[in-house]
Amino acid sequence: MLTVKSSDLKKTKIDTLAVPVCEDKNIYDDVSLKAVIKKALGLKEFNGKKDETVTLYDLPGIKTRRVIFWGLGKLEKIDRETLRTMAGKTVKSCIQKEPADLWFAVPEAKINGLETSAVLKAMQEGAYLGNHLFDKYKGDKKKKALKKINFRVAASAAKKLRPISDRVAAVCEGTTLAREWINIPSNDKTPEKFTRSIVKRAKKQGLKVRVLNETLLKQKKFGALLAVAAGSQSKPSLVTLEHRVPGANKTIALVGKGVTFDSGGLNIKTGNSMAAMKSDMSGAAAVAATLITAAKIKPKLNIIGIIPIVENMPSGKATRPGDIIRSFAGKTIEIGNTDAEGRLILIDAMSYVVKKYKPHFLIDMATLTGACVVALGEKIAGVFSHDEDLAASIIAAGKRTHERCWRMPLPEDYKELLKSDFADTSNIGSTRWGGAIVAALFLSEFTADTPWAHIDIAGPAYSTKENAYCGAGGTGFGVRLLTELWERLAAAP
């Protein structure tokens, strides 16, 4: 879908050309482009300010029917996200118009420290992600995604820049796959169906796949995971995906929360807070899609994906508040609230992956707490870790991808809130305050000193409104973040 080309605008017939324009500096060398930009800037309504647009038709000197000029603002303010946003919004507007073809003019000058390769990558990400439509359940499919999006670069740079498209497409395809999984309603996404979908996709990409079904989970004593699944008619599973590289000296384990629907269990949620609980498997979707992406990109390190999949439902068989269960690690847990279920399936998965694979890094991703949304809002994930370098790498990866993360504290004295009179620990704190911190501290007890980070994506995993390059619903948050992160961890000594 993404192609990089060099073309002579005087000779090449183009239906629609999108031209990003800087407010206070020329960012092109091409004479034809500079000439048409000059015409656009000569209009009173267009100065190149951020998000200003103007469309001109049949301009002399180029064989382009329509040119969309898009303001980026002042040079010092332009970053990767500015470029992603511009490209995403342009594609969304063109989906409505159904052009014969769409081209982007890629700036040839360095933009605020960004090389052309970084500029191209950001523009391609925004364009690809903005082109995604989820209309599986629509009878009248009014919109059609664009089949091809071209990026015009200088002839001297085309050969060097072309490989970027394949990598961007692989990562963005992973992101849209995660979005698709999240958006599927829970009646079509029971644990059994979600498991089969992951397995099918993973095997197609050549990943090593293993599934522990309910019988095996009982044999291996996954007591916490099974306690969450007890109230549902659907059967739980634990899916393991492996990307292995001969001679790799690092292993990263990724664990994703996979609650395909969360009613809250016997501590049942209210109707409004239950409506979007089809998205409570967003962590699992991100981890599975990241492993599938890894199979395409083939990073030079081992990546293990562990995905516990359950449905949390009330019934006569459901786990009750006050029950005491035994986790895979052997610790007993008093159930203070059945709606604090995500941490229970995570600790069994984390304990399992640490024991079996002994990873160098352990990262879990989960829509874990509403408290994190209260703290950071709906667009920023919380990062909890005792490892300074790992936390810093995640924050840096988030800044680069705009899947933003904020470091949260893990104060030792807050562990007092998890004390139980009857078991080794409780699954909730003794106070309503600091819920995201307490949940992370609970998880930290099951890491066995492995360098670990918990990423709470309860806010950014799902959006009720569309943005520049994502429709309403699942955002696929985490795939681009984790992909950027593994590259940083692989490169580190």
N, C-alpha and C positions, 0 to 999 in steps of 0.2 A: 504493500500500500504506500510506503514511503520511498521516494526515489530522489536521488541527488543528480542534478544535471547542470551542465553549462550550456547556455544558449545565447544566440544573438537576438536580442529583442526586436531588431529591425527586420529579421527574417522569419522568426518562429511565430506561428499563429498560436495565440493563447486566448482562452475564453475569459478567465479571471486571474488577475495578478494582484497579490496582496503585498504591499510595500510598507514595512515599518519605517517610521520617520522620527528621528531625534529632534527635539525642540531647538537645541542650541549648537548642534554640530552636524556636519555632513558625515555620513557613515558608509558612503558608497564611492567606488572609483569609476564605475561604469558611466560613461558619458550620457547614454540614453536614459538611464535611471535618474541621474542628476537633473536632466532637462525636464522630465515629467514631475519630479518632486518640486522643482522650482515653480511649475504651473500651479500645483496644489497649494503651496505655501503663499502663492499670490492671491489666494481667496481669503476674504475676511473671516470666514467661518472655520478656517483650518490654520493652526499655528504649530502643529506637532506636539501640543500638550497631551499629557497622558489621557488615553482613551478617547481623544478626539478622532473622528473618522469623517472621511469624505470620499465619495465615489465619482470617478470621472469616466466618460465613455469615448471610445474611438479617438484617442489622443494621437496627434500627428507624430511621426518619427518612430512609432513602434506598432507591431501588428497584434495589438491586444484590444479585445472588445471592451473590457471593463477593468479599471484599476481601482483597488480599494487602498486608500492611504490610511495608515493607523498610527496615531501619535503615541510615542513611547515616553514622552516627557524629557526632562533634562538628563544629560548624559550621566551625571554623577549619581542619579537616582535609579538608573536602569540596572536590574539584576536578572538572574535566571528566571525568577518568577514573573517579572514584567514580560519577558519574552514568551513564556508558557501561556500566560493569560491572553496576550495579544493573539497568539496562534489559535488557542482554543476558542476564543470568541469569534475569530474570523471564520473558522470552520463551522461553528454552530450557525452563523448567519448564512453561510453558503449552503448548508444543508436545506435551508428553507427555499433557496433560489434554484437548487439543482443545476449548477453550472456544468458545462461539458467537461471542463477540467479546471483545477485550481493550482496555481503556482504561488510560492512564496519567494520573494527576493530576500536572500540571506545577506545581512550587512557584511561588508568586506573589511571594514576597519575594526580594530580592537575596541570593544565596548566596555568601558569601566573596568578594565583589567581582564575581561573575558576574551579568550582567543576565539577564532571563528568556529573551531570544533565545539566549544562549549555553547556558543550561541546557537549553532545548528542543532545540537542535542536538545537544548531547552525548547526551541521552536518545534522540533519534531515531537517531543513529548506532549506538549500542549495540543498540537494538531491531532495526534493519534488518539489521545484520551478524550478530546472534545468531539471526536467523530464517533464515539461509542453510543449506541442506542440500546436500551433494554425495552423491547416491545413484544416479548414472548407471549404475553397474555392479552395483547391488543388485537382485536379483530380487524380494525381499520388502521393499517400501518401507514400513516400519512407521511412520515418522514423516511428518507432513505440515506444511509451513510454514504459518504463519498468513496468511490472505489479506489482512487489513486490521488495522492497529494504530492506534488513535485516541489523540490527546493532548488532554486537556482543559485549556483555559486560560480565563482570565477573559474575559468577553464584550467588555470594553473593549480587549483586546489581540489578539483573534482575527484581525482583518483584517490587522493589521501583521505578525503572526507566520506566517500561512499560507504566504507565498512561501518560507520556510525549508525546507519539506518537499520542494519540487522540487529544490532544490540538494542537500540531504542525500541524496535518493534517487539523483540522478545520480552523486554521488561514491561512494556505497556500492555502487551497481550496477557501477561501474568496479572497485571493490575485489573484489566477488564474481566478476566476470568474470575478473580476474587469478587468483583462487583456483581457478576452474574450469579454466583453462588449465594451471595448475601441477599440479593433481591428475590430469589426464588422463595415463595411462601412456604411455611412450615409443613403444610399438608403434602407438598411435593418434595419435602426435604427432611423426611424422617431420618433418624440416625442410619438406618439401613440404606436408604437411597443416597444420602450424602456420602456414606462410605463407598458405595459402589461407584459413584461419580468420580471421587478422588482417585480410587484405584484404577479406573479405566483411563483417566487422563495421565496418571503417573506412569503406568505401564507403557502407554503409547510413546512416551518420551524416553523409555529405557531405564527408568529408575528402579531400583530394587525395592520391592513392596512386601510388607508383611502386615497381616491383620490379626489381632487377637480378638476373638469373638467372646461372647458372654461366658461360655464354658471355660475357655482358657483364662479369662480374667478372674474367674472364681478360683481356678486351680492355682494361679499365681498370686492370689490374695490381694487384688486391687480393691481393697475394702472401701476406700473413700469414693472412688469412681462409681462403684456398684451401688453405693448408698444413694447417690444422686439419681441414678437411673431407676431405682427400685419402684417408683410410682408410675412409670410409663409402660405401656404395652410394647413400645418399640425397644429393640435390643441394643445395648451399648457396644462400642468397639474401641479399640486403640489401633490406629493406623501408623505404621512406621514407613517413612520414605527415606531412601539413602542415595546420596550422590557421593560416590567415592572416586578418588584419583590415586593411582599407584604412586607411592613415594611421597604423598602429601604429609607435611609435618604438623598440620593443625586440623583439629576437628571442632566444628561448631554445631551445637545442638539447638534447635529451635522448637519450642513447644507452643502450640496454639489452642486456645480454648474453643471447644466445639459443642456448644449447647444449641441444638437446632431449634429449640423453643424453650423459653424459660417462663413458666407460669408463676414461679416463686415456690412451687411445691405447696406444702400445707401452710406455709406463711405466704399465702397467695397474694400476688400483686393486685393493684387496682386496675380497672379496665384501661385507663389512659396510659399507664406505664407498661402495660402488657402488649399494646398494639404493635410496637416495633421490635418485639422480642424474637422475631425471625432472624434478626441481625446478631444474636448473641453468640454466633459461631464465626464472627468476623476475624478473630485471631486465627482460628483454624483455616479459614479461607486464605488468609494472607500467608500463613506458613506453607500450606500445600501449594499455592501458586508460586511462592518463592522457590520451592524445590523444583517445580516444573520449569521455572525460568532458569534455574541453575543447570538443569539437564541440557538446555539449549546453549547457554553461554559457556558452560564448562570451566568454572573457576578452579584454580589449582589448590583446592583444599577440600576436605571432607565436610559435607553438610548433612546432618541428620535431622529429619523432621518428625516430630512425635505429636500425634493429633488424637486426643481423647474426645470421643463423640458420644453424646448422650442427649436425652430429652428430660427436662425437669417438670414432672407433672404430679398433681395430687391424686391419690387413690387410697384404697384400703391397704395397699402394700407400700405406700410411700414412707420414707424416713421421717420420723417425728422430731420436733424440737425436744431436746432433753435426751435423745438417744446418744449412745456412745459407740463409735465405730473404730475400727483399727485400719490404719492406712498401710499402703504397700511397704513403707519404711518401717512399720512396726509401731509407730506412735499412735496412742489412742486420742480421739478427738470427740469432745462433747459438742453436739449440734445445738448451737444457740439460736440459729435461724436457718431454715431450709432454703431461703433465698440467697444465702451466701454460699452458693453451690459451685461457682466457677473455680474458686480456690481449691476446692476438694478434688476436682478432677485434675487440676494442674499439678498438685503435689504428688499424686500417684504417678503421673506421667514424668514429672521431673525426677523423682526418685528412681524410676525405672531407667531412664536414659543415662543418669549418672552412674548407676550400678553396671549397666550393660556396655556402655560406650566410653565411659570416662572422658568426656569431652574437655577441650581446653577452655571453651566458653559455653555458657548456658544462657539462653535468652528466651523468656516466655512473653507472649503477646496475647492480651485478653481484654475484652470489654468487661472489666472487672467491677468497677464501683461507680455509682452515681456521685460519690464524694469527690472523685477526681474531676468530674465535669463541673461540679460546683467550684472547685479550686481553679481550674484552668480554662473553663469554657468548652465549647464544642469543636474547636479547631486545633487544639494542642494536646498532645499525649503526655502523660506523666512518666518519667523514667526514675526507677528506684534501683540503686546498686551501691554496694560497698566498694566496688572496684572503680577507682578514679579514672583510669585509662579507658576502660570499657564504657563508662558513662559518657566520657568526653567524646569518644568515637561515635556514639549514638547521637549525641547532640549535634556534632559536626555533620554527620550524614543527614540528619533532619534539616539542617540549615541549607544544605546543598540541594536537596530534593523538594524542599518546602513541605515535607511531612514533619511538621515542627514538633519538637519535644522539649520538655522542661524538667530539669533535675529536681527531684523531690527528696526530702530528708528521710533517714531511717534511724531515728533516735532510739537507743537501746532501752531507755526507761519506758517507752511505750509498749514494750513487750509485756509489761505488768498487766496491761489491759486484756491480754489473751489468757490469763491464768484461769484454770478450772479447778473447782474443789473435788471433782470426781475423775477427771481424765488428765492426760499429759498436757492438753491444751484445748482451747475453745476455738470454734471457727469464726467467731465474731468478737469484737471488743466489748468491754463492759460499759462503754459510753458511746453515744452516737457520734461524737466528734473524732476527727482524724481518721475517718473510715478507710481512705485510700492508703494511708501510711500503715495502719494496723493490718490491712489485707496483705500488703507487701511484706511486712515483718513475719506474718504467718507463713508466706511462701518461703522466705529466707531460711526458715528452719529445716527445709528439705533439700537444700542445695549441696550438702556435704562438702562445704568449703570450695566448691567449684566457682571460678569467677563467673558471676551471674548478674543479670539485669532483668528487671520486670518492666514491661512497657504497657501501661494502662491506656487503652485506646477507646474507652467508653465514649469519649466526646467525638473524636474525628472519624470514627468507623462508619457512621451513618449520618446522612444529612437530609433534612426535610425539604431543603430548597436546592435547586441546581446552582452551580457556580460556573466559572469560565470554562472549565474543561471536565466537568463532572455533572451528570444529571442527578436528580433527587434520588435518594436511596443509598445503597452501599457505595462507599468511596474507593474501596480497594486499598485503604491506607495500610502501609506497612511493607508492601512488595517492593516499591522503589527504595524505601528506607533500608530494608534488610539487604537488598542487592548492593546498594552503596556501602553499607556497613561491612559486608563480607569482603569487598574489595579493599577496604581499609585494614581489616584484620589480616587479610592474606599478605598485604604489603608490609605489615609491621614486623620488626625483627623478633 
